[in-house]
Amino acid sequence: MPIYEYHCPKCKIEFELKRHMSEYNQPAICSQCGSKAQKLISGFASKTGSYLQSPKPPFRRAKAGQ
């Protein structure tokens, strides 16, 4: 479920809501004052897979002459 960011013009706070994609266009209500909040344009972030590190140092060939 995506997280959308909103800004309340009355109390000047920003907040996030986790909503279904089908609800993205519905107005959000500020939890502090109850007024309609404006949806902000935010960046997209994603994390896939994982990064594993070897316990050994990486293999490197010895330079010529060593």
Kinemage of the C-alpha trace (Angstrom):
@kinemage 1
@onewidth
@group {chain A} dominant
@subgroup {mainchain}
@vectorlist {calphas} color= white
{ca met a 1} P 0.000 0.000 0.000
{ca pro a 2} L 1.540 3.358 -0.974
{ca ile a 3} L 2.174 6.229 1.427
{ca tyr a 4} L 0.933 9.662 0.352
{ca glu a 5} L 2.098 12.989 1.790
{ca tyr a 6} L -0.276 15.843 2.601
{ca his a 7} L -0.047 19.456 3.783
{ca cys a 8} L -2.702 21.172 5.867
{ca pro a 9} L -3.040 24.830 4.819
{ca lys a 10} L -4.740 25.757 8.086
{ca cys a 11} L -2.292 24.368 10.683
{ca lys a 12} L 0.724 24.257 8.348
{ca ile a 13} L 1.674 20.666 9.168
{ca glu a 14} L 2.700 17.863 6.838
{ca phe a 15} L 1.567 14.300 7.411
{ca glu a 16} L 1.545 10.930 5.697
{ca leu a 17} L -1.306 8.511 5.044
{ca lys a 18} L -1.087 4.915 3.922
{ca arg a 19} L -3.945 4.442 1.458
{ca his a 20} L -5.056 2.095 -1.271
{ca met a 21} L -4.189 3.255 -4.778
{ca ser a 22} L -7.906 3.513 -5.531
{ca glu a 23} L -8.203 6.188 -2.796
{ca tyr a 24} L -5.311 8.382 -3.967
{ca asn a 25} L -7.610 11.093 -5.340
{ca gln a 26} L -9.910 11.318 -2.312
{ca pro a 27} L -9.384 14.300 0.003
{ca ala a 28} L -7.439 13.755 3.205
{ca ile a 29} L -8.625 15.215 6.498
{ca cys a 30} L -6.099 16.780 8.866
{ca ser a 31} L -6.023 14.896 12.167
{ca gln a 32} L -5.327 18.096 14.161
{ca cys a 33} L -7.875 20.587 12.846
{ca gly a 34} L -10.209 18.527 10.613
{ca ser a 35} L -9.788 20.638 7.462
{ca lys a 36} L -9.068 19.287 3.980
{ca ala a 37} L -5.366 18.793 3.276
{ca gln a 38} L -3.571 19.180 -0.031
{ca lys a 39} L -1.713 16.238 -1.535
{ca leu a 40} L 2.008 16.854 -2.013
{ca ile a 41} L 4.099 15.613 -4.889
{ca ser a 42} L 6.730 13.325 -3.456
{ca gly a 43} L 9.562 11.202 -4.737
{ca phe a 44} L 9.443 7.483 -5.259
{ca ala a 45} L 11.677 5.097 -3.347
{ca ser a 46} L 12.040 1.363 -3.605
{ca lys a 47} L 14.287 -1.304 -2.159
{ca thr a 48} L 14.603 -4.669 -3.804
{ca gly a 49} L 16.834 -7.616 -3.086
{ca ser a 50} L 19.546 -7.496 -0.509
{ca tyr a 51} L 23.223 -6.752 -0.338
{ca leu a 52} L 25.430 -9.408 1.179
{ca gln a 53} L 29.010 -8.802 2.162
{ca ser a 54} L 31.614 -11.546 2.182
{ca pro a 55} L 33.433 -12.071 5.501
{ca lys a 56} L 36.708 -12.428 3.552
{ca pro a 57} L 38.514 -9.578 1.799
{ca pro a 58} L 38.010 -9.533 -1.981
{ca phe a 59} L 40.417 -11.609 -4.085
{ca arg a 60} L 43.040 -9.497 -5.828
{ca arg a 61} L 45.850 -10.688 -8.025
{ca ala a 62} L 49.354 -9.806 -6.902
{ca lys a 63} L 50.971 -7.124 -9.022
{ca ala a 64} L 53.865 -8.237 -11.251
{ca gly a 65} L 57.178 -8.178 -9.399
{ca gln a 66} L 55.720 -8.879 -5.941
